[in-house]
Amino acid sequence: MTQAETVASPGEGGTGTVSPGTRRADIHRDSGPRTQPTGFGRYIDIEVWRARVRRTVRLASRPGPWKRGLVLAALALLLGLLLLLHSSVPNRTGNLGSLVETFLPWFGLFVPLLLTGALLRRSASAVVALLLPVTVWLHLFGGLLIDKSQPGADLTVASHNVGADNPDPEGTARDLIASGADVLALEEITPQARDTYEKVLAKAYPHRTVRGTVGLWSKLPLSDTRPVDVKMDAGPLAATKPDDVKMAYNRGLRTTVATDQGPLAVYVAHLGSVRVNPRAGLSSGQRDAGAQALGQAVAAERNKRVVLLGDLNGTMDDRAFNGLTSHLKSAQDEAGNGFGFSWPAKFPVARIDQILVRGVEPRSSWVLSATGSDHLPVAAGISW
């Protein structure tokens, strides 16, 4: 009879009984985790040891916080450079520079998006890189977040593109009267709605002048009124058209308002529209030509006190208006509270309706409530 073989289990003091025919190799293969002696009477689990080694290697090879998110860091730096050097973006192809500058404040929305990505990636480099666009954006637009308005204006002026498709010109006129403006400029006046505006505004504003599709209503006397050519009709055929034909679609005028502090030159303008085409980019040639002509007219103005009211179809960040901003300053920038976006009325994204001044001090600037137009009216208080 064969006797059972007794084998000591590794790491234990007891014994185990092995059935006949069982090999020692089978015993070690089925006896649980493989171990090795350490030389001190203990055993190390080889699989656990290997797992620890692999974990250590992974941790050692994992990039640190300064090496993670390098793509996010690069995007943050590019955003900062775009904000800083926006005037260097070329206008040769599709007026890309003007398009960028029109919506320049909105590029700040990329900052929280990049910051979210940086935090998720735990990227210190991306967080530090975001300091550039944040600093530049605050330098460009941080002042608009502060309420700079002051009381004590001598004269209140307002401007409104009343909209050719306005379904309620009478209601719009009454809303504008309620604003309390002393001088009121209207743009995009249609022949059908002109009589309505003149009738409703007559009592509050006894003085008025209308040239084509733009007009000025005033509580104070007006004089020396004349049209201003904003280049809405250019090309070889323009010179062949009679003045009465051109006057029907004229979109600029200049007049003098008699104030207690002296004469005030007031310009009203509605520059050409712009279009954004995914293939052609920003189409603004007519508007740019009008802005240049308007800038020349203001530069030649002899009166030291000037106010420009109108729908300029562009923001003052756009380089196309350098000829104007070199002679005039924005009432919203000087005395407003916020960006003063005026278009489109349902969800304003840009301030294209402007009040620009020279020789007078803006005391306040604000946006009025919506009317039946697709633009919001804008107003400002000025003093001497």
C-alpha positions, 0 to 999 in steps of 0.5 A: 500500500502506498503511503500519502505524502505530506508536504508543508505549505509555504508560509504555514507551519501545518502540513497537507496531505497529497493523494497518490499520483499528485505531482509537486508541480501541480501542488505549486500551480494550484496552491494560490498566488505565487510567492518568493522568499525574501530571505527574512522568513517572509514571502512576497506576492509576485503579482502584487509586486508587479502591479505596484511596479506598473502603477509607479511607472504610470505615475512617473510617466504621466505629464505634470500640471505644466505639461498637460493641456499644452493645446489649451495653453496655445489657444489661450495665447492665440486668443490674447494675441488676437485681442491685442493685435486685432488692428493687424488682422488684414482687411484684404480678404473679405474685410476680415479685420473689420469683421473681427473688430465688429464682434471683438467684445464677444471674443471674451466668451472664449475665456471661460470655455478655455478655463473650464478645459484647463481645470478639467485637464488640471493644466497649470500652463493653460491657466497661466496662459489665460492671463494674457487674454483676460488682461487684454480684454479688461484693458479694452473693455473693462471700462465699459463695465463701470457706470460712468454716468453723472447727473446734470446734463444741459441737453438730452439727445437721442437717435433711433433707426425707426425701421422701414418695416415698423408696424407702429410708427405712431407708437414709436413716436410716442415712445420717443417723446416719453424719453424726454429728449430735447433733440431727436434724430430719426433714420430710415424714415419711409415716405409712407411713415413720414407724415405720421412722425411729423404729426405725432412729434409736432407738439413736443418738437416744434422744429424739424428738418427732414432730408430724404430718409433722415430727420431731426426734431428739436425743441430748440430752433434749427438753422443752416440745414443742408444735406451731407453726402454719405456716398450712397450713390457712387459711380459714373451714373451718380453725377447724371442724376438730378438733385431732387432724385438724389434727395429722395434717398439722401441719408445724411444732414447737418444743421445747427441747434440754437442752445442757451450755451451757443450754437451746436452743430448736429449731424444725422447719418445713416450709413450703408448696410453691411452683409456677412457672407460665409464665402465673401466675408464682410461686405462693407464697401458702401458703408466704409465710403460713407464713413470716410465722407462723414469723417471729412465733413466733421473734420471740416466743421467750423463749429467747435461743438459737434454732435453726430447722431445716427445708425452707422452700421458699425461699432467704433472698434472697427478701423473703418471709423478711424476718420470719425473717432479721430475727431469725435468721441463716443458718449457711451464710452465716456459716460455709459454703463455697459456696452450699450448694444443696440442691434438687433432689438430682440437680442442686441449683440453690437452697438451700431447706433452711435452718439459721437461728440466733440467740444461738449462733455457727455454726462450720461449715455443709455439705451432706450426700450424697444419700439416697433423697430429692429433697432433700439433707440440710444440717448445721451446727456451732454453739457458744456 
